[in-house]
């Protein structure tokens, strides 16, 4: 029951109603994402978009397409939650009952995969392929579909759990316990910081060595995605490392090795120092969330 339409320069196949209020927002994302990608990474995708976007209103329809790809079947069998995928000229996303922000972020992630192929070529290592897709997908997107890579997506909600009374130096003091819940990119920051504190993050040197199966199929796949994306975001947050990363990407586009070691050599720092810098960046981001009003 699919109909054909357009999302920006991409041909759209969807069973969402034509008047669905999410479509204009997704259209704005698809229309601007190439220019955002170019400004963010200094890369120009070659040629015109040829991928088709398949946007499913229901999870069941998406699952039917997913079951045609053995690699995606294997991920599903391993218990992985898959919100979309890109390959074979199709960027597929499902809506179901998911929040609009989640669908928008998923579309960005999958379209970045199509842009990577046009700008950097195929067969990128998973930390770079998924890292770039995740990095841009973690960006804030407003209601009109404008992507702001300078800000992380997500919201923060504080819920009062109850009030406790204690006596200190003869004075009665009341304390309200509060639970803080984050969504989107903000949640990825806090999740990774908690994993780091519990010793569950692999080192960056190990992350860039993971093959496709270990990166995507492992039980820690969400940590791998988040770590790769936030590491690239951390490098982009400082002028010196941003310039180094962009030079590395330009080299990959020209045929240079797309390895993590090649990036480390450009950064001219050992992996231990890069790990320490990334952990400090994570701590600072998480601390700013904890102290936000």
Backbone bond lengths (Angstrom), bond angles and torsions (degrees), N, CA, C in turn:
res aa  C-N    CA-C-N  psi(-1)  N-CA   C-N-CA  omega(-1)  CA-C   N-CA-C  phi
1 X - - - 1.477 - - 1.516 111.06 -
2 X 1.320 117.33 24.65 1.459 120.43 -177.60 1.518 110.75 -77.45
3 X 1.319 115.07 149.85 1.456 121.19 172.39 1.520 108.06 -119.77
4 X 1.316 116.54 159.45 1.463 121.60 179.90 1.520 109.78 -102.13
5 X 1.326 115.08 141.64 1.458 121.73 177.45 1.528 106.82 -155.31
6 X 1.318 117.59 -160.37 1.462 122.92 178.10 1.516 109.81 -129.86
7 X 1.327 115.84 141.51 1.470 122.24 164.34 1.513 105.16 -120.29
8 X 1.329 116.71 102.14 1.455 119.48 -174.38 1.521 109.22 58.42
9 X 1.350 117.54 -130.98 1.470 120.06 -179.92 1.523 113.88 -84.88
10 X 1.332 117.01 2.07 1.461 121.26 -175.62 1.521 110.98 -97.64
11 X 1.331 115.83 140.27 1.463 120.06 171.76 1.522 108.53 -73.82
12 X 1.310 115.57 133.07 1.460 121.80 -176.97 1.517 110.56 -111.28
13 X 1.325 115.63 132.61 1.457 122.43 169.40 1.531 106.33 -117.47
14 X 1.330 117.35 120.32 1.459 119.45 -174.65 1.514 110.79 -151.90
15 X 1.341 114.30 156.11 1.456 119.48 169.99 1.524 111.05 -112.83
16 X 1.360 117.14 15.13 1.445 120.10 169.27 1.524 109.00 -70.43
17 X 1.326 116.58 147.31 1.457 120.26 177.15 1.529 109.85 -63.77
18 X 1.311 116.17 143.82 1.458 121.04 -177.32 1.516 112.20 -58.91
19 X 1.334 117.43 -28.10 1.465 120.94 -178.69 1.529 112.74 -91.86
20 X 1.323 117.75 8.17 1.462 120.68 -179.76 1.527 109.42 -57.79
21 X 1.341 118.91 126.45 1.469 121.36 -175.56 1.523 114.32 -67.35
22 X 1.327 117.80 -13.98 1.464 120.09 178.43 1.529 111.75 -75.00
23 X 1.318 118.09 -27.31 1.464 121.22 -172.31 1.532 113.88 -61.30
24 X 1.330 120.80 -43.33 1.466 118.80 178.02 1.527 113.07 -59.84
25 X 1.325 115.93 -35.98 1.469 119.54 178.44 1.530 110.85 -66.80
26 X 1.321 116.87 -43.44 1.462 120.48 178.38 1.529 111.15 -67.69
27 X 1.324 116.70 -33.48 1.462 120.85 177.11 1.528 110.11 -62.88
28 X 1.330 117.05 -42.98 1.468 120.52 178.58 1.524 110.99 -63.60
29 X 1.343 116.73 -39.37 1.465 120.23 177.83 1.518 110.90 -62.39
30 X 1.329 116.58 -49.40 1.466 120.70 -178.35 1.529 111.17 -63.80
31 X 1.337 117.04 -32.39 1.463 121.06 -178.03 1.521 112.17 -72.33
32 X 1.320 117.38 -31.98 1.473 120.69 -172.52 1.512 114.56 -105.17
33 X 1.327 117.87 -11.25 1.464 118.71 -167.48 1.523 112.91 -64.11
34 X 1.332 118.83 -33.26 1.466 120.02 179.43 1.525 110.85 -64.78
35 X 1.328 117.59 -40.87 1.458 120.24 179.69 1.532 111.10 -71.03
36 X 1.337 117.53 -35.69 1.466 121.03 175.79 1.522 109.97 -65.02
37 X 1.318 117.11 -43.58 1.471 123.16 178.01 1.530 110.05 -59.53
38 X 1.330 116.31 -44.71 1.457 121.13 -179.37 1.527 111.25 -63.17
39 X 1.322 116.74 -43.95 1.455 120.76 -179.49 1.525 111.50 -69.55
40 X 1.311 117.28 -34.49 1.466 121.70 -175.82 1.526 111.59 -74.35
41 X 1.333 117.04 -43.04 1.461 120.35 -171.04 1.524 114.03 -114.31
42 X 1.328 117.25 -5.41 1.462 119.19 -178.81 1.512 113.31 72.15
43 X 1.328 117.41 22.77 1.459 122.39 -176.90 1.527 109.86 -114.87
44 X 1.315 116.12 139.35 1.462 121.26 178.19 1.519 109.49 -110.38
45 X 1.335 118.15 111.20 1.475 120.05 176.24 1.526 110.38 -61.77
46 X 1.324 116.09 135.50 1.461 121.31 -177.62 1.523 110.77 -86.14
47 X 1.318 115.96 146.23 1.459 120.81 175.42 1.513 112.63 72.51
48 X 1.305 114.69 -174.20 1.466 121.92 179.28 1.525 109.92 -98.02
49 X 1.331 117.65 155.08 1.468 119.89 177.38 1.524 111.16 -61.53
50 X 1.306 115.87 131.49 1.469 120.17 176.70 1.525 111.88 -118.92
51 X 1.318 116.98 -8.85 1.463 119.88 -179.58 1.525 110.48 -72.05
52 X 1.316 114.72 149.69 1.461 122.72 175.10 1.523 108.18 -102.38
53 X 1.328 116.70 139.00 1.458 121.05 174.07 1.525 108.34 -94.97
54 X 1.325 115.54 125.63 1.465 121.41 174.27 1.523 107.57 -108.25
55 X 1.301 115.87 110.85 1.464 121.63 -176.02 1.525 109.13 -112.64
56 X 1.341 115.60 109.71 1.466 121.65 -175.51 1.525 110.52 -94.65
57 X 1.306 115.75 135.63 1.456 120.19 176.03 1.522 111.08 -75.11
58 X 1.330 117.24 -24.30 1.456 121.19 -174.97 1.523 110.65 -128.55
59 X 1.320 114.76 151.42 1.459 120.80 178.96 1.518 111.21 -66.27
60 X 1.331 118.22 -35.75 1.466 120.98 -176.98 1.527 110.97 -61.01
61 X 1.316 117.09 -41.77 1.458 119.95 178.43 1.514 112.15 -63.80
62 X 1.334 115.76 -41.90 1.463 119.56 177.20 1.526 110.72 -63.53
63 X 1.333 116.96 -41.69 1.464 120.42 -179.08 1.534 111.00 -59.84
64 X 1.322 116.95 -36.35 1.466 119.69 179.29 1.515 110.96 -62.05
65 X 1.335 117.21 -39.98 1.461 120.97 176.27 1.528 110.50 -69.60
66 X 1.326 116.18 -41.83 1.463 121.25 -179.78 1.527 111.53 -58.57
67 X 1.326 116.71 -37.76 1.455 120.59 -176.72 1.532 113.01 -69.01
68 X 1.338 117.78 -9.48 1.458 120.45 176.74 1.524 112.25 -82.85
69 X 1.336 118.05 -9.26 1.462 122.31 -177.81 1.526 108.70 -112.04
70 X 1.338 118.46 112.01 1.470 120.41 -177.61 1.525 113.59 -56.20
71 X 1.337 117.18 -36.02 1.467 119.41 -179.16 1.524 110.67 -65.62
72 X 1.335 116.74 -39.20 1.460 120.13 178.64 1.522 111.35 -72.34
73 X 1.333 116.39 -33.41 1.469 120.15 175.52 1.523 109.77 -62.05
74 X 1.330 116.13 -42.25 1.466 120.34 179.92 1.525 110.86 -63.13
75 X 1.331 116.79 -39.93 1.463 119.88 177.79 1.522 110.73 -64.49
76 X 1.331 116.53 -43.08 1.466 120.18 179.24 1.519 110.51 -62.73
77 X 1.328 116.59 -40.72 1.462 120.46 179.13 1.523 111.44 -64.16
78 X 1.353 115.32 -28.66 1.462 119.62 179.62 1.529 111.85 -83.10
79 X 1.318 116.32 -0.01 1.462 120.42 177.28 1.509 114.95 90.76
80 X 1.335 118.09 10.87 1.453 120.50 -178.95 1.523 110.42 -74.27
81 X 1.333 115.73 138.19 1.457 120.95 174.48 1.524 107.93 -88.33
82 X 1.317 116.75 120.55 1.458 121.36 -175.03 1.526 108.64 -115.28
83 X 1.321 116.07 118.07 1.455 120.48 -179.18 1.509 113.14 -94.21
84 X 1.331 116.31 -12.20 1.451 120.81 -179.69 1.515 109.53 176.53
85 X 1.321 116.33 173.04 1.461 120.35 176.15 1.517 108.49 -158.33
86 X 1.316 115.39 162.95 1.460 121.16 177.89 1.516 108.28 -134.73
87 X 1.317 116.28 135.52 1.457 121.30 178.88 1.511 110.30 165.57
88 X 1.317 115.50 153.86 1.449 119.77 178.34 1.509 113.40 63.36
89 X 1.333 117.02 27.96 1.453 120.66 179.01 1.513 114.89 81.38
90 X 1.348 116.97 11.36 1.464 121.32 -178.77 1.530 109.42 -128.66
91 X 1.324 115.41 134.26 1.464 121.38 168.49 1.519 106.01 -110.20
92 X 1.324 117.10 110.19 1.462 121.91 -172.14 1.525 110.53 -109.11
93 X 1.329 115.72 133.93 1.466 122.75 -179.13 1.525 107.44 -140.80
94 X 1.343 116.21 145.93 1.461 119.18 175.34 1.514 109.56 -120.67
95 X 1.333 113.87 149.81 1.458 119.17 -178.98 1.517 111.47 -97.81
96 X 1.347 116.94 -58.64 1.458 119.53 -178.48 1.518 109.68 55.91
97 X 1.314 117.26 -135.13 1.462 121.42 178.33 1.510 112.31 -100.10
98 X 1.325 117.59 17.68 1.454 120.41 -176.15 1.528 111.45 -74.18
99 X 1.333 115.45 151.74 1.457 120.93 178.94 1.528 110.08 -63.65
100 X 1.325 116.05 150.08 1.458 120.64 179.81 1.520 111.62 -56.83
101 X 1.336 117.55 -39.51 1.464 120.82 -179.39 1.528 111.19 -61.55
102 X 1.325 116.52 -36.90 1.463 120.40 -179.25 1.529 110.01 -69.29
103 X 1.319 116.99 -42.16 1.458 120.33 178.97 1.530 110.04 -64.72
104 X 1.331 117.24 -41.94 1.466 121.04 179.10 1.524 110.52 -61.89
105 X 1.329 117.22 -44.55 1.463 121.42 179.27 1.523 111.07 -63.44
106 X 1.336 116.69 -40.40 1.464 120.54 179.36 1.519 110.92 -64.15
107 X 1.333 117.12 -41.88 1.462 120.04 178.82 1.525 110.70 -62.53
108 X 1.328 117.30 -42.06 1.469 119.86 177.08 1.517 110.04 -58.93
109 X 1.326 116.85 -47.96 1.467 121.38 -179.19 1.525 110.87 -55.53
110 X 1.326 116.79 -49.11 1.468 119.66 -175.90 1.533 111.68 -70.40
111 X 1.319 118.14 -35.63 1.464 119.61 178.71 1.529 111.25 -70.07
112 X 1.329 117.45 -31.17 1.471 119.21 175.39 1.529 110.05 -61.65
113 X 1.322 117.90 -37.00 1.469 119.48 176.24 1.529 110.93 -58.32
114 X 1.326 116.72 -41.52 1.470 118.88 179.81 1.528 110.50 -68.81
115 X 1.327 117.28 -34.27 1.470 120.97 178.41 1.522 110.95 -71.37
116 X 1.337 116.59 -36.83 1.468 119.72 177.25 1.526 111.25 -57.09
117 X 1.323 116.32 -42.77 1.465 119.57 -178.41 1.529 110.56 -64.07
118 X 1.325 116.51 -37.55 1.463 119.80 -179.16 1.529 112.72 -78.23
119 X 1.331 117.63 -24.79 1.464 120.71 -176.38 1.525 113.27 -101.10
120 X 1.338 116.92 -34.46 1.468 121.28 -173.31 1.515 113.29 -118.28
121 X 1.319 117.26 -19.99 1.452 119.89 -178.55 1.508 111.66 100.11
122 X 1.334 117.03 173.08 1.466 121.79 -178.37 1.534 111.89 -82.32
123 X 1.322 114.25 175.89 1.481 122.22 171.87 1.522 113.20 59.94
124 X 1.334 117.91 39.27 1.458 120.59 172.77 1.530 109.00 -73.71
125 X 1.324 118.38 150.83 1.469 119.55 174.94 1.525 109.04 -63.91
126 X 1.324 118.02 149.38 1.465 120.50 -172.57 1.522 114.21 -60.44
127 X 1.348 118.59 -34.30 1.464 118.87 -179.67 1.527 110.96 -62.58
128 X 1.346 117.06 -33.16 1.458 120.47 -179.53 1.522 111.04 -84.56
129 X 1.326 117.08 -45.42 1.463 121.42 179.46 1.527 110.88 -59.21
130 X 1.326 116.20 -53.81 1.457 120.04 -178.49 1.524 111.35 -76.67
131 X 1.327 116.77 -30.13 1.461 119.84 179.79 1.515 111.85 -63.25
132 X 1.325 117.35 -45.93 1.463 120.47 178.28 1.530 110.85 -63.74
133 X 1.329 116.15 -43.78 1.470 119.83 -179.80 1.525 110.75 -62.93
134 X 1.322 116.24 -41.93 1.468 119.91 -178.84 1.524 111.02 -71.85
135 X 1.332 116.58 -39.52 1.471 120.11 -178.06 1.520 110.92 -57.73
136 X 1.319 117.18 -48.83 1.459 119.29 -178.33 1.524 111.11 -73.18
137 X 1.327 116.94 -33.19 1.464 120.40 179.44 1.524 112.37 -68.58
138 X 1.321 118.05 -18.65 1.466 121.57 177.54 1.522 112.14 -80.76
139 X 1.329 117.24 -1.86 1.464 121.58 -177.24 1.529 111.13 -74.74
140 X 1.325 114.66 150.75 1.462 120.02 174.43 1.529 110.24 -67.92
141 X 1.316 116.25 141.74 1.466 122.92 177.14 1.521 107.47 -131.12
142 X 1.331 117.08 123.90 1.458 118.13 -178.35 1.533 111.00 -80.60
143 X 1.319 116.38 -179.91 1.464 121.27 -174.97 1.525 112.26 -64.31
144 X 1.349 115.52 -24.42 1.467 119.32 -179.73 1.524 112.80 -90.66
145 X 1.344 116.97 3.89 1.457 120.17 176.98 1.513 114.54 87.59
146 X 1.325 118.10 13.15 1.470 120.27 177.17 1.531 109.26 -80.85
147 X 1.328 115.43 126.05 1.465 122.05 -178.31 1.521 109.12 -90.44
148 X 1.331 117.02 129.22 1.470 122.01 178.86 1.525 108.95 -121.05
149 X 1.343 117.83 91.64 1.465 119.82 -177.74 1.531 113.70 -63.62
150 X 1.310 117.75 -17.63 1.465 120.02 -178.75 1.528 112.24 -72.20
151 X 1.322 117.60 -16.52 1.461 121.58 -178.85 1.523 110.54 -121.56
152 X 1.320 115.65 145.60 1.455 120.83 174.80 1.522 110.27 -79.35
153 X 1.317 115.44 146.42 1.457 120.09 175.91 1.518 109.99 -74.37
154 X 1.327 114.89 165.90 1.450 119.28 171.99 1.513 113.79 115.62
155 X 1.324 113.78 168.68 1.454 122.09 179.16 1.526 109.02 -129.60
156 X 1.323 115.41 163.76 1.463 121.94 177.27 1.522 108.74 -124.32
157 X 1.313 116.13 131.24 1.458 120.92 177.88 1.523 108.92 -126.82
158 X 1.324 115.51 131.05 1.458 121.52 176.97 1.516 109.23 -109.92
159 X 1.335 115.76 129.51 1.455 121.47 -177.40 1.522 109.22 -121.63
160 X 1.331 116.68 121.43 1.463 120.81 177.88 1.522 109.36 -71.10
161 X 1.337 116.28 127.31 1.467 121.15 -177.46 1.522 113.08 -98.87
162 X 1.338 116.92 -14.65 1.454 119.68 -177.99 1.521 110.09 148.55
163 X 1.303 115.42 166.29 1.470 121.41 -177.27 1.515 109.95 -117.24
164 X 1.335 114.79 135.46 1.471 121.38 177.54 1.521 108.75 -114.82
165 X 1.334 116.11 145.38 1.467 120.69 176.97 1.517 109.34 -114.59
166 X 1.325 116.66 130.36 1.461 121.85 178.09 1.522 108.78 -130.21
167 X 1.321 115.01 160.69 1.468 121.07 178.22 1.520 107.87 -111.26
168 X 1.325 116.96 124.36 1.461 121.41 178.53 1.521 108.28 -135.23
169 X 1.336 114.85 121.93 1.475 121.40 -178.58 1.527 111.42 53.49
170 X 1.332 115.06 39.12 1.446 120.04 177.75 1.507 115.23 79.30
171 X 1.327 117.29 1.24 1.459 121.22 -179.37 1.520 110.14 -108.25
172 X 1.324 115.63 136.77 1.462 119.98 176.33 1.528 108.73 -81.57
173 X 1.322 115.36 128.66 1.462 119.81 -179.53 1.525 109.13 -124.52
174 X 1.318 115.34 137.19 1.457 120.06 177.98 1.530 109.24 -108.76
175 X 1.317 114.51 133.65 1.458 120.86 179.84 1.528 108.83 -124.56
176 X 1.310 115.58 131.26 1.459 120.76 177.29 1.515 109.35 -100.54
177 X 1.332 116.29 122.25 1.465 121.07 175.75 1.523 109.04 -79.52
178 X 1.331 115.94 133.93 1.458 121.28 -175.54 1.514 109.69 -128.69
179 X 1.327 115.86 134.05 1.460 120.65 172.06 1.528 108.27 -98.69
180 X 1.343 116.52 130.99 1.454 121.53 -179.17 1.523 108.23 -108.37
181 X 1.328 116.37 122.90 1.463 121.92 179.46 1.527 109.47 -117.25
182 X 1.327 115.69 130.19 1.459 121.66 177.52 1.522 109.36 -112.97
183 X 1.331 116.00 154.90 1.461 121.39 172.73 1.525 108.56 -125.43
184 X 1.334 116.07 172.76 1.461 121.79 173.65 1.518 114.08 59.71
185 X 1.329 115.76 -142.65 1.458 121.08 -178.91 1.513 112.94 -62.98
186 X 1.335 116.96 -31.94 1.464 120.14 177.62 1.528 110.40 -61.63
187 X 1.330 116.69 -39.55 1.459 120.55 179.11 1.521 111.39 -67.31
188 X 1.339 117.07 -34.61 1.469 120.39 178.50 1.527 109.79 -63.64
189 X 1.337 116.44 -40.86 1.468 120.14 178.16 1.522 110.73 -59.71
190 X 1.330 117.30 -50.16 1.460 119.42 -176.75 1.522 111.82 -69.12
191 X 1.337 117.23 -34.50 1.464 120.25 177.57 1.518 111.05 -64.28
192 X 1.324 116.56 -43.82 1.463 119.67 -179.81 1.525 111.49 -69.23
193 X 1.320 116.60 -36.93 1.462 118.06 178.95 1.517 110.60 -64.51
194 X 1.340 117.28 -41.58 1.463 120.41 177.22 1.521 110.70 -62.82
195 X 1.335 116.68 -43.58 1.463 120.21 178.04 1.519 110.94 -62.11
196 X 1.318 116.86 -38.93 1.464 120.72 178.51 1.526 110.47 -63.08
197 X 1.328 116.82 -45.53 1.461 120.80 -179.02 1.523 112.12 -64.35
198 X 1.337 115.95 -27.12 1.467 119.93 -179.86 1.527 112.29 -95.02
199 X 1.333 116.53 6.79 1.459 120.45 177.79 1.505 114.44 71.54
200 X 1.347 117.94 27.03 1.463 120.87 -176.17 1.525 112.91 -100.18
201 X 1.332 118.27 -6.60 1.458 120.49 177.49 1.526 109.82 -84.85
202 X 1.319 116.32 134.20 1.457 118.85 172.52 1.513 107.98 -73.42
203 X 1.320 117.30 159.54 1.455 120.04 175.56 1.524 109.48 -68.44
204 X 1.320 116.59 157.14 1.459 119.85 177.98 1.522 110.90 -61.91
205 X 1.331 116.11 -36.46 1.461 119.53 177.95 1.511 112.35 -62.05
206 X 1.345 116.57 -35.10 1.467 120.40 176.77 1.527 110.89 -77.33
207 X 1.325 116.90 -36.36 1.464 120.63 -179.00 1.525 111.56 -58.97
208 X 1.325 117.02 -44.18 1.467 119.79 -176.06 1.525 112.11 -74.19
209 X 1.326 117.60 -8.96 1.459 121.19 178.25 1.531 112.60 -94.07
210 X 1.330 117.28 -10.23 1.464 120.03 -176.80 1.522 110.65 -66.98
211 X 1.337 116.40 136.01 1.454 119.46 174.36 1.524 109.28 -82.95
212 X 1.327 116.44 179.44 1.453 120.57 -174.31 1.522 112.04 -59.13
213 X 1.318 117.77 -44.27 1.451 120.86 -177.55 1.528 110.87 -65.34
214 X 1.331 116.89 -44.27 1.460 120.00 -178.33 1.525 111.58 -69.39
215 X 1.331 117.04 -34.46 1.458 120.86 -177.49 1.525 110.87 -74.83
216 X 1.328 116.78 -46.62 1.456 121.63 -172.26 1.522 112.36 -94.30
217 X 1.334 117.31 -35.05 1.452 120.29 -172.06 1.510 115.06 -90.96
218 X 1.308 117.47 -10.80 1.459 120.84 -178.05 1.531 110.40 -73.58
219 X 1.333 116.06 157.20 1.463 120.86 178.87 1.526 111.79 -62.39
220 X 1.327 117.23 -21.77 1.465 121.34 179.92 1.523 111.84 -95.13
221 X 1.333 117.78 23.16 1.458 120.83 -175.01 1.526 112.45 -56.78
222 X 1.352 118.26 -39.57 1.458 119.61 -178.94 1.522 111.32 -65.47
223 X 1.328 117.04 -34.25 1.462 119.44 175.59 1.527 110.23 -68.33
224 X 1.333 117.38 -38.56 1.468 120.32 178.11 1.520 110.89 -61.71
225 X 1.325 116.67 -47.08 1.466 121.20 178.96 1.531 110.30 -59.22
226 X 1.331 115.60 -51.37 1.456 119.63 -177.63 1.514 112.87 -62.88
227 X 1.334 116.57 -41.15 1.460 120.04 -178.74 1.526 111.09 -65.86
228 X 1.332 116.84 -43.54 1.462 119.86 179.01 1.522 110.58 -63.10
229 X 1.335 116.52 -45.35 1.455 119.94 -178.68 1.513 112.94 -66.03
230 X 1.328 117.16 -44.04 1.461 119.71 -178.11 1.523 112.17 -73.89
231 X 1.343 117.60 -28.56 1.473 117.79 175.07 1.530 109.99 -64.39
232 X 1.328 116.69 -45.65 1.465 119.31 177.30 1.521 110.43 -61.43
233 X 1.328 116.76 -39.03 1.468 120.19 178.15 1.528 110.88 -64.99
234 X 1.320 117.16 -38.36 1.461 120.10 177.13 1.526 110.83 -63.61
235 X 1.334 117.16 -41.95 1.466 120.16 178.30 1.522 110.70 -64.23
236 X 1.330 117.05 -36.15 1.457 120.46 -179.60 1.524 112.88 -74.67
237 X 1.329 117.36 -11.46 1.466 120.45 -176.46 1.517 113.07 -83.79
238 X 1.335 117.95 -10.69 1.467 122.01 179.11 1.519 109.27 -119.81
239 X 1.344 118.31 132.64 1.470 120.45 -175.84 1.525 114.08 -53.72
240 X 1.331 117.57 -42.27 1.467 120.01 -175.86 1.526 111.05 -67.65
241 X 1.330 117.07 -48.63 1.462 119.22 -179.15 1.528 111.60 -73.35
242 X 1.329 117.16 -27.43 1.458 119.37 174.53 1.530 110.26 -62.86
243 X 1.335 116.38 -45.66 1.467 120.05 179.36 1.522 110.79 -62.49
244 X 1.337 116.85 -38.71 1.457 120.59 179.66 1.516 111.09 -66.12
245 X 1.338 117.15 -44.21 1.464 120.95 179.35 1.518 110.97 -63.01
246 X 1.320 117.54 -43.15 1.461 120.43 -179.81 1.525 110.99 -65.24
247 X 1.332 117.36 -36.53 1.466 120.25 176.82 1.527 110.46 -67.03
248 X 1.315 116.70 -38.84 1.464 121.14 176.73 1.525 110.50 -62.07
249 X 1.334 117.58 -46.20 1.462 121.20 179.88 1.525 111.13 -63.92
250 X 1.322 116.66 -38.90 1.468 119.57 176.90 1.523 110.33 -62.78
251 X 1.322 117.03 -37.94 1.456 120.82 177.01 1.521 111.87 -64.91
252 X 1.343 116.36 -42.54 1.468 119.85 177.76 1.527 110.14 -60.91
253 X 1.327 116.33 -41.92 1.463 120.13 178.81 1.527 111.54 -61.43
254 X 1.337 116.40 -28.70 1.472 121.09 179.77 1.527 112.87 -90.50
255 X 1.335 117.06 1.61 1.453 120.19 176.31 1.508 115.84 108.30
256 X 1.334 118.27 3.16 1.466 121.00 177.60 1.529 109.93 -71.57
257 X 1.341 118.08 160.48 1.467 120.33 -179.65 1.523 112.04 -58.35
258 X 1.330 115.84 136.84 1.470 121.47 -179.92 1.520 110.25 -97.62
259 X 1.312 117.52 39.70 1.454 121.71 -175.64 1.520 111.40 -93.61
260 X 1.319 115.08 157.54 1.448 119.58 174.15 1.510 112.04 -65.61
261 X 1.330 116.54 -34.40 1.457 120.01 179.50 1.525 110.90 -65.48
262 X 1.330 117.08 -35.21 1.472 119.60 177.15 1.521 110.49 -63.77
263 X 1.326 117.34 -38.83 1.465 120.13 176.79 1.522 110.65 -68.59
264 X 1.326 117.14 -41.48 1.467 119.67 179.27 1.522 110.83 -60.29
265 X 1.318 117.36 -41.38 1.457 120.46 -180.00 1.525 110.65 -64.43
266 X 1.320 117.65 -37.63 1.461 119.68 176.21 1.526 111.36 -65.85
267 X 1.331 116.11 -38.10 1.461 120.28 178.45 1.518 111.58 -72.11
268 X 1.353 116.61 -20.52 1.464 123.53 175.64 1.527 112.40 58.40
269 X 1.337 115.38 44.48 1.459 121.17 177.70 1.517 108.30 -142.68
270 X 1.337 117.76 146.38 1.470 119.47 177.23 1.522 110.35 -69.81
271 X 1.337 115.86 160.16 1.462 120.00 -178.92 1.521 112.02 -59.84
272 X 1.322 117.64 -34.65 1.467 119.60 179.77 1.526 111.08 -61.82
273 X 1.334 116.99 -40.24 1.463 120.65 178.47 1.524 111.09 -68.92
274 X 1.339 116.92 -37.98 1.460 120.18 178.18 1.530 110.79 -66.50
275 X 1.335 116.71 -38.86 1.464 120.28 175.44 1.525 110.77 -61.18
276 X 1.329 116.36 -46.28 1.465 120.34 -178.16 1.527 110.68 -62.05
277 X 1.335 116.75 -41.75 1.461 120.29 -179.97 1.524 111.25 -66.04
278 X 1.331 116.44 -39.75 1.460 119.80 179.46 1.521 111.06 -67.15
279 X 1.332 117.00 -41.95 1.457 119.82 179.18 1.522 111.20 -64.24
280 X 1.341 116.99 -37.68 1.462 120.45 177.41 1.528 110.41 -65.00
281 X 1.337 116.57 -39.31 1.466 120.81 177.91 1.523 109.93 -63.80
282 X 1.334 116.73 -43.80 1.466 120.80 177.86 1.526 110.97 -60.26
283 X 1.325 116.38 -45.92 1.464 120.75 -179.61 1.525 110.47 -59.17
284 X 1.328 116.68 -43.80 1.450 120.68 -178.62 1.528 111.87 -65.47
285 X 1.341 116.64 -41.92 1.463 119.44 179.02 1.538 110.00 -64.93
286 X 1.327 116.43 -44.90 1.463 120.07 -177.86 1.533 110.76 -66.10
287 X 1.334 116.54 -38.86 1.464 119.90 179.34 1.526 111.07 -63.51
288 X 1.346 116.64 -37.59 1.462 119.26 179.67 1.524 110.53 -67.62
289 X 1.334 117.85 -31.30 1.467 120.55 176.22 1.518 111.03 -70.45
290 X 1.349 116.19 -40.61 1.462 120.01 -178.45 1.525 111.75 -64.42
291 X 1.346 116.53 -32.00 1.462 119.65 -174.81 1.520 113.02 -96.32
292 X 1.344 117.69 -2.45 1.470 120.05 -177.98 1.526 109.79 -64.58
293 X 1.342 117.21 143.78 1.466 119.36 -179.51 1.529 110.66 -69.74
